[in-house]
């Protein structure tokens, strides 16, 4: 069930690029990211209050993170928006996506190991290698690639932000925090940290019907819904495994590009998608003799 929740979250994440292409053309990537997490934070706050209202014991939902570690995760939420979208602008969608999403599972596994979560297993390594190779083929055969050192470094920063966020959330969930309440606090904190962008960058696109519709979709589906599913899935998986499973996101994005944006399927696209899917299958096949990985109390960061 945990793997299914993570895969469903990846399906939601995968709608982001298509939604931007259809409704937010010309908008600053940073303001798109800020609008996304502001609306997502509002949706998550409402969801958290709805869940706690039905709890047998009164629970106070924190509007903002309560301790420095959770503020670190909130900063990672904001940092991912900035570094990923700037990486895509600097080095192109293909290279930016490959570096950020392809390296995120490796960075997450390495940080988790360093933080005492245990060394990722061989099955995780094989699945990640297959999926990352498939992602590279899938993305780089979709169009011309341009490589910029600044863009690559920004994409690596996005991967690091994702890893810090994932490991911190995992630690909070293991400690007993609720998925909705944790996500609500983190995204509200992230939105607050990015708020200055709304005062210095143009936001006129939000006043148009396509722009407003895009912002609402991005905030509610690939943010509020997706991150609740992601957090609930993290309850039963290691951060490294969850990070690899979210590589289903670019596969979803590629399929939506074909169906909605008239993008063409090529032999490279098909072979890359097949490898990526094979990696997810290798990771997703549960071992009946082994329970889900849960980090011990020595876990320190996201």
N, C-alpha and C positions, 0 to 999 in steps of 0.2 A: 504493500500500500504506500509506503514512504517513497519508493521509486516512482510510482505512478503519480504521486503528488508533485514531485520534482519535475517529471516530464510534462505534466499539465502546466506547471508554471513556465517551463521553457516554451511551450506552445504560445502562451500569452506574451512572453518576452519577444517572440519571433514576429509579432505583428507591428512592432515599433517602427521599423524602417518603412514598411508599406504605408502605414498611417501618415508618417511624415511626408512621404512622396506624394500622397494623394491630397493632403490638406494643409501643409505648412511650408510650401515652396517659398524660398527666399527668406525664411525666418532665421534668426541667429540660432545656431545650435545650442548656445548656452541658455538663451531665453526659453527655447523649447524644453530643455532639460529642467529649468527652474519651474516652468508652468506644470510640467509633468509631476514633479515631486510635491508641489504645493497642493494640487488637486488630489494626488495620491495620499498625501498626509491627511487631508480632510476626510477622505473616504476611510482611511485606516482608523482615524480617531472615532468615527461613527461606528465602525465595525467593532472596535475594542469595547466601546460602551455598550453596544448591544449584547456582546458576549458576556461581559461582566454583570449586566443587569439580570441575566438568568442564572447567575452563580448563587449557590446556597449560602455563601458567606459574602458580605460586602467587600468589594475590592476597589481600590482607588486607582484609576488609570492615570499615569503620569503623562502630562502633555509633552514634556521634554525629557531627555535622558537625565538620570539621577546621579550618575557617577562618571568619572573621567574615562573609563574604558568604553562606556556606551557613547560618550561624546566622540571618542575616537572612531567608533563605527559610524556615527552621524556624519563626521567629517569625511569618512570614506564614501558614504552615499553621495555627498556633494562632490567630492573629488572625482568619483567615477564619471559623473555627468560632464564635468569640465574636460578631464583628460581624454575620455573616449571620443567625444564629439570634436575636440580640437585635433586629435590624432587623425580622425577620418578626414577632416578638412585639409590637414597638412600632407598626409601620405596616401590619401584615397581610401575609399570604402574597403577595397579588397585587402590591402596590406594592413590597414588599421584593424579590421575585423579579425584577420588571421592572427596577428600578434597579440591583440587583447584577449580574444576568446580562446585562442589556441594555447596561450601560456598561462591563463588563469588556473586551470586544474593543477598544473605543475607547481606554480607559485603557492597555491593553497595547500597542496600536499607537503611541500617543503616547509612552509611556515607552521603547519600543524604538527609536523614531526619535531621541529625545533621547540615548539611549545609544549611538547609532552603528550600529544594525542596518539602517538604510536607511528611507526613507519608504515606508509601505504604498501599494500600487498602487490604481488606480481600480477594478479588479475587486473587490479586498478591500473598498473603501469602499462600492461598490454592494451587494455581498453582505451586508455588516454592516448597512447601512441597511434592506434588505429583511427580514433575519432579526430585527433588533431591533424593527421595526415589527410584524412578525408576532407576536413574543413579547409585545409590549404588548397587542395585540388579543386574543391567546389567553388571557392571564392576566387582564386587566381585565374581560373579558366572562364570566369563569367565576364571578363573584360580586361582592358589593359591595366597593368599595375605600375604605379609610380612609387619609388621608395625615397623617403626623406628620413634622415637620421633623427631629426627633431620629432617627426611623427611617430617613428618607431619607439622612441623613448617615452613619448606621451602615452602610447598604447601599452607599454610595459607598466607605466604608472597606473593606468586603468586596471590592469590585471592585479597589481598590488592592492589597489583600493578594494577591488572585489574580494580578494583573499582576506584582507583585514576585516571587512564587513561580515563575510561568511563565518569566519572563525569566532568573532566576537558574539554574533548571534547564536551560534552553536553553544558557546559557553553559557550564555544567558538562559537558553532553553533547558540545558542540562541542570541548571541551578533552580529550575522551576518556574521561570517567567512564562507568561502566556504569549502565544505567537502574535495575536493581533495587537496586544498592548505594547509588545517590544517593537514591532514594525511601526506602530503609530508614533511612538516617542522618537525613534531613529529618523523617520522621514520628516517629522516636524522639525527636528533639529537640523537635518540636512537642508530643508527648505529655508530655514532661518539663516543659515550660513551663506546660502546663495542669493538671498534676497537683494543685496546691493545691485546685482546684475539687472534687475528690473528697472532700476533708476538711471542706468547709464547706457543701456542698449535699447534699440527700438522694439516696441511690443505691439505695434499697430496691427500685426497679423492676428492678434487675439480678438480684435473687434470684427473680424470677418466670420461668416458662417462656417466656411471650411476650416479656418484656423481655430475657432472655438470648439468645433466638433472634434478636431484632432486632439486638442489639449484635454478635453474631457475623456476621450477614449484612452489616451496615453496615461492619464492619471488614474482612471478606474480599472482598466483591464491589465495592461502590462506593468502596472505599478501596484495599486491596492490589492487587487485579486491575486496577481502573480506572486507577490511577495508574501502574502498570507499562506498560499499554497506551498511556496518555497520553505517558509519557516516551519510549517507543520511537517513537511517531508524531512526536514533536518532532524526532527525528533528521533528518527529511527535510522539515520545514516551518518557516516563520517562526513566532515566538510569536504574532504578530497573527492569522495565518491559523488556527492551532490554536485560539486563543481563540474565534474566530467559529464554527468547526466544533462546538465544545462547546455551542453553543446548541441542538443536538439534544437536550440534556438535558431542558429543559422540555417539548419535544414528546413525549418518551418518558414523562415524568411525567403529562402530560395523557391519553395513551392508557391508561396503567395505571390512572388515576383512573376512566376510563370502564369499563374491563374488570373491575377488582377492587373499586372503592369505590362503584360505582353512581352515578357522576357523569354528568350529562347533556351530550350534545353540543348545542351551539347553532350558529346561523349564524355568530356571532362567533367561536366556537371553531374552526369549520371554516375560515373565511376566514383567521384568524390562523395556524392550522397550515399552510395552503397557502402563505402568504407566507413563513413561517419556512423551510419545506421548499424553496421556490424559492430563497431566499437561500443555503441550503446547497448546492443543485445548482449555482448560479452559481459558487460558490467551489470546489466539488468537481470540476468538469470540468477535468481536467488539460490544460494547454497542452503539446502535444508538442514545441514548439520551445523551451520554457523548462524548465529543471530546477528542483528545489525550492530555496526560498530558504534560505540559510544565513548567519547573521550573521558578520561578520568578526572578527578578533582584537581589535578595539577595543571589542567589547561589554563592558559593565561590570556591569549588574545584571540581576535576574530577570525 
